[in-house]
Amino acid sequence: MTAASTPPPAPPAPPARPPRRSWVARANLSPSTWIGLVMLSVFVLLGIFGPLLAPHSATAVDLDHTFQGPSGAHWLGTDKNGIDTLSQLLNGARSALLVSLSVVTICATIGVVVGTAAGYLHGLVDDVIMRVVDILQAFPGILLNIAVVAAVARPGLGVLVAALCINGWVGYARVARGQALSLRERDYVQAARALGASNRRIVFRHLIPNLMAPIIIQMTFGFGTIILVEASLSFLGLGPQVDYTWGAMLDQGTTFLWKEGFGYYALVPGLAIAWVVLGANLLGDGLRDRLDPRQRRVRG
């Protein structure tokens, strides 16, 4: 009688794959960072689509309906010229977005290129660039901006952006220079130099991509700072000559703060400015913790 054959052992089960984490979990950002990101995203969306959503014109004068309080026709009331406050706020969001994005982008680009060149080339180039930076930083920033804007009879967005960029790039240049001084001694930079790579290739291919983390953090903080400076210049009457910038609205609100039923008007642009600045600061703090290894916190 033939013995029953033993069945072959079953193959081992494949190891269980770990569950895929969502992109939110992979981002590893703190709750306050997400709050800041949402706040800035709301501002950006309103800056893009706000004028399209505005219920009324932001420039049409209606002297029969001045200083009206909130109502069904005008959710946030009207100003001294009868212009809808909500429409002014939404159009002012686009103006603030254009100025802040333009200034931050231009300043970061100039500062990174100039600062990286100074840190990498060192020597005379570094000395000349950093002395220019020192001279620009010796002037109070807002006073220099005022002097530039005040020299133009009717300053527009272009003049305002140029005024803010004159000294806005120096902070980025200092950060980029400090990072470049450290990175220029790294092995991969030395290897690229030994292989005959040009200075331009080393700066743009090896240095700048590896120093962008602190630059991104500074850009986030700079976003809120530019909003404040732009509002300050418009409050002083030195911004774009329109009534719907947030600074101009704040100026009108404080001028007629004594008028009965109009005290809330100054709160509208004030809260909008505070919203953007707080969002930028929350996002900047979170990105600093996430991208800067020296300040990164271990989260459970």
C-alpha positions as CSV (number, residue, x, y, z in Angstrom):
1,M,0.0,0.0,0.0
2,T,1.4,3.4,-1.0
3,A,1.7,6.0,1.7
4,A,-0.2,9.2,1.1
5,S,2.0,11.9,-0.2
6,T,2.5,14.9,2.0
7,P,1.1,18.2,0.4
8,P,3.8,20.8,-0.2
9,P,3.8,23.6,2.4
10,A,1.9,26.7,1.5
11,P,3.9,29.7,0.3
12,P,4.4,32.4,2.9
13,A,2.0,35.2,2.8
14,P,3.4,38.4,1.4
15,P,4.1,41.0,4.0
16,A,1.3,43.4,4.6
17,R,1.8,46.7,2.9
18,P,1.6,49.7,5.2
19,P,-1.5,51.8,4.7
20,R,-0.9,54.7,2.4
21,R,-0.9,58.1,4.2
22,S,-2.9,60.9,2.8
23,W,-1.1,64.0,1.4
24,V,-2.2,65.9,4.5
25,A,-0.4,63.4,6.7
26,R,2.7,63.4,4.5
27,A,2.9,67.2,4.6
28,N,3.5,66.9,8.4
29,L,2.3,70.4,9.1
30,S,1.0,71.7,12.4
31,P,-2.6,72.8,12.8
32,S,-1.6,76.4,13.0
33,T,0.2,76.1,9.7
34,W,-2.9,74.7,8.0
35,I,-4.9,77.6,9.5
36,G,-2.4,80.1,8.1
37,L,-2.5,78.3,4.7
38,V,-6.3,78.4,4.6
39,M,-6.3,82.1,5.6
40,L,-3.8,83.1,2.8
41,S,-5.7,80.9,0.3
42,V,-8.9,82.8,1.0
43,F,-7.1,86.0,0.4
44,V,-5.6,84.8,-2.8
45,L,-8.9,83.5,-4.1
46,L,-10.6,86.8,-3.2
47,G,-7.8,88.7,-4.9
48,I,-8.3,86.7,-8.1
49,F,-12.1,86.5,-8.2
50,G,-13.1,89.3,-5.9
51,P,-13.8,92.0,-8.5
52,L,-15.9,89.4,-10.4
53,L,-17.9,88.7,-7.2
54,A,-18.3,92.4,-6.3
55,P,-22.1,93.3,-6.3
56,H,-21.5,96.9,-7.3
57,S,-18.9,99.0,-9.0
58,A,-16.0,100.1,-6.8
59,T,-15.7,103.5,-8.5
60,A,-19.3,104.6,-9.3
61,V,-20.2,107.5,-7.1
62,D,-23.8,107.6,-5.8
63,L,-24.2,110.8,-3.6
64,D,-27.8,109.9,-2.8
65,H,-26.7,106.9,-0.7
66,T,-23.7,108.1,1.2
67,F,-22.8,106.8,4.7
68,Q,-25.4,104.1,4.6
69,G,-25.2,101.2,7.1
70,P,-25.3,97.5,6.3
71,S,-28.5,96.5,4.4
72,G,-29.7,94.0,1.9
73,A,-28.6,96.2,-1.0
74,H,-25.2,97.0,0.6
75,W,-24.0,94.2,2.9
76,L,-21.3,96.4,4.4
77,G,-22.9,99.8,3.8
78,T,-21.5,102.6,1.7
79,D,-18.8,105.2,2.1
80,K,-18.7,109.0,1.8
81,N,-19.3,108.8,-2.0
82,G,-22.0,106.2,-1.8
83,I,-19.7,103.5,-3.1
84,D,-20.5,99.9,-1.9
85,T,-18.0,99.0,0.9
86,L,-18.0,95.3,0.1
87,S,-17.1,96.0,-3.6
88,Q,-14.3,98.3,-2.4
89,L,-13.0,95.5,-0.1
90,L,-13.0,92.9,-2.9
91,N,-11.3,95.2,-5.4
92,G,-8.8,96.2,-2.8
93,A,-7.9,92.6,-2.2
94,R,-6.8,92.3,-5.9
95,S,-4.7,95.5,-5.6
96,A,-3.1,94.1,-2.4
97,L,-2.5,90.7,-4.0
98,L,-0.8,92.2,-7.1
99,V,1.5,94.5,-5.0
100,S,2.5,91.8,-2.5
101,L,3.1,89.0,-5.1
102,S,5.0,91.3,-7.4
103,V,7.2,92.8,-4.7
104,V,7.9,89.5,-3.0
105,T,8.7,87.7,-6.3
106,I,11.0,90.5,-7.6
107,C,12.8,91.1,-4.3
108,A,13.4,87.3,-3.7
109,T,14.7,86.9,-7.2
110,I,17.1,89.8,-7.0
111,G,18.1,89.0,-3.5
112,V,18.8,85.3,-4.1
113,V,20.9,85.9,-7.2
114,V,22.9,88.8,-5.8
115,G,23.3,87.2,-2.4
116,T,24.4,83.8,-3.8
117,A,26.9,85.5,-6.1
118,A,28.3,87.5,-3.2
119,G,28.7,84.4,-1.0
120,Y,30.1,82.2,-3.6
121,L,32.5,84.6,-5.4
122,H,33.6,86.2,-2.1
123,G,36.4,88.7,-2.2
124,L,35.8,92.1,-3.9
125,V,32.4,91.1,-5.3
126,D,31.2,90.2,-1.8
127,D,32.6,93.5,-0.3
128,V,30.9,95.7,-2.9
129,I,27.5,94.0,-2.8
130,M,27.4,93.9,1.0
131,R,28.4,97.6,1.3
132,V,25.4,98.4,-1.0
133,V,23.2,96.3,1.3
134,D,24.6,98.1,4.4
135,I,23.8,101.5,2.8
136,L,20.3,100.6,2.0
137,Q,19.6,99.1,5.4
138,A,21.0,102.3,7.0
139,F,17.9,104.2,5.8
140,P,14.6,103.5,7.6
141,G,12.7,101.4,5.1
142,I,9.3,103.1,5.2
143,L,11.0,106.6,4.9
144,L,12.9,105.5,1.8
145,N,9.6,104.1,0.3
146,I,7.8,107.4,1.1
147,A,10.6,109.4,-0.5
148,V,10.4,107.4,-3.8
149,V,6.6,107.4,-4.0
150,A,6.3,111.1,-3.1
151,A,8.6,112.1,-6.0
152,V,5.8,111.0,-8.4
153,A,2.7,113.2,-8.9
154,R,0.2,110.4,-9.3
155,P,1.8,107.1,-8.2
156,G,0.3,103.9,-9.5
157,L,0.9,100.3,-8.8
158,G,4.1,100.2,-10.8
159,V,5.6,103.1,-8.9
160,L,4.5,101.5,-5.6
161,V,6.1,98.2,-6.5
162,A,9.3,99.8,-7.6
163,A,9.5,101.8,-4.3
164,L,9.0,98.7,-2.2
165,C,11.6,96.7,-4.3
166,I,14.4,99.3,-3.9
167,N,15.3,98.1,-0.4
168,G,13.1,95.0,-0.2
169,W,15.7,92.7,-1.7
170,V,18.4,93.3,0.9
171,G,17.0,90.9,3.4
172,Y,16.9,88.1,0.9
173,A,20.4,88.9,-0.2
174,R,21.7,88.5,3.4
175,V,20.0,85.2,3.9
176,A,21.2,83.8,0.5
177,R,24.8,85.0,1.1
178,G,24.9,83.3,4.5
179,Q,23.7,80.0,3.0
180,A,26.0,80.3,0.0
181,L,29.1,80.8,2.3
182,S,28.2,77.5,3.9
183,L,27.3,75.6,0.7
184,R,30.3,76.7,-1.3
185,E,32.5,74.4,0.9
186,R,30.3,71.3,0.4
187,D,31.8,68.3,-1.4
188,Y,29.4,68.4,-4.4
189,V,30.3,72.0,-5.0
190,Q,34.0,71.3,-4.8
191,A,33.5,68.3,-7.2
192,A,31.6,70.5,-9.7
193,R,34.3,73.1,-9.6
194,A,37.0,70.3,-10.1
195,L,35.1,69.1,-13.1
196,G,35.3,72.5,-14.7
197,A,31.8,73.8,-14.1
198,S,31.4,77.5,-14.6
199,N,30.6,79.8,-11.8
200,R,27.2,80.5,-13.3
201,R,26.4,76.8,-13.5
202,I,27.5,76.2,-9.9
203,V,25.4,79.1,-8.6
204,F,22.2,78.3,-10.5
205,R,22.4,74.4,-10.5
206,H,24.0,73.6,-7.2
207,L,23.7,76.6,-4.8
208,I,20.4,78.3,-5.4
209,P,18.2,75.1,-5.4
210,N,19.8,74.0,-2.0
211,L,19.3,77.4,-0.2
212,M,15.7,78.0,-1.1
213,A,14.2,76.6,2.2
214,P,15.0,79.7,4.3
215,I,14.2,81.9,1.3
216,I,10.7,80.4,1.1
217,I,10.2,81.0,4.8
218,Q,11.3,84.7,4.4
219,M,9.0,85.1,1.4
220,T,6.0,84.0,3.5
221,F,6.8,86.5,6.3
222,G,7.5,89.2,3.6
223,F,4.1,88.7,2.2
224,G,2.4,90.0,5.3
225,T,5.0,92.8,5.7
226,I,4.4,94.1,2.2
227,I,0.6,94.2,2.9
228,L,1.3,96.4,5.9
229,V,3.7,98.7,4.1
230,E,1.3,99.1,1.1
231,A,-1.6,99.9,3.4
232,S,0.5,102.4,5.3
233,L,1.5,104.2,2.1
234,S,-2.1,104.3,0.9
235,F,-3.2,105.5,4.3
236,L,-0.9,108.4,3.9
237,G,-2.2,109.1,0.4
238,L,0.9,107.9,-1.3
239,G,-0.4,104.7,-2.8
240,P,-2.5,104.2,-6.0
241,Q,-4.9,107.2,-6.3
242,V,-8.1,105.1,-5.9
243,D,-10.5,104.9,-2.9
244,Y,-10.7,101.1,-2.7
245,T,-7.2,100.2,-1.6
246,W,-7.3,98.9,2.0
247,G,-5.1,101.7,3.2
248,A,-7.3,104.4,1.6
249,M,-10.4,102.8,3.1
250,L,-8.7,102.8,6.5
251,D,-7.9,106.5,6.1
252,Q,-11.5,107.3,5.2
253,G,-12.8,105.3,8.1
254,T,-10.6,107.1,10.7
255,T,-11.5,110.5,9.1
256,F,-15.2,109.9,9.6
257,L,-14.9,107.8,12.8
258,W,-16.9,110.5,14.6
259,K,-19.9,110.1,12.3
260,E,-22.8,108.2,13.8
261,G,-23.3,104.8,12.3
262,F,-20.0,104.9,10.4
263,G,-17.6,103.8,13.1
264,Y,-17.6,100.2,11.8
265,Y,-16.2,101.2,8.4
266,A,-12.6,101.4,9.6
267,L,-12.9,97.9,11.0
268,V,-13.6,96.4,7.5
269,P,-10.1,97.1,6.0
270,G,-8.4,96.7,9.4
271,L,-9.7,93.2,9.8
272,A,-8.8,92.3,6.2
273,I,-5.2,93.5,6.8
274,A,-5.0,91.6,10.1
275,W,-6.4,88.5,8.4
276,V,-3.7,88.4,5.8
277,V,-0.8,89.3,8.1
278,L,-1.9,86.7,10.7
279,G,-2.2,84.0,8.0
280,A,1.2,84.8,6.6
281,N,2.8,84.7,10.1
282,L,1.2,81.4,11.0
283,L,2.2,79.8,7.7
284,G,5.8,81.2,8.0
285,D,6.2,79.9,11.5
286,G,5.0,76.5,10.4
287,L,7.2,76.3,7.4
288,R,10.2,77.4,9.5
289,D,9.5,74.5,11.8
290,R,9.1,72.1,8.8
291,L,11.9,73.2,6.6
292,D,14.6,74.4,9.0
293,P,16.3,71.4,10.6
294,R,17.6,73.5,13.5
295,Q,14.1,74.4,14.6
296,R,12.2,71.4,13.4
297,R,10.0,69.9,16.1
298,V,9.3,66.2,16.4
299,R,5.5,65.7,16.1
300,G,3.7,62.6,17.1
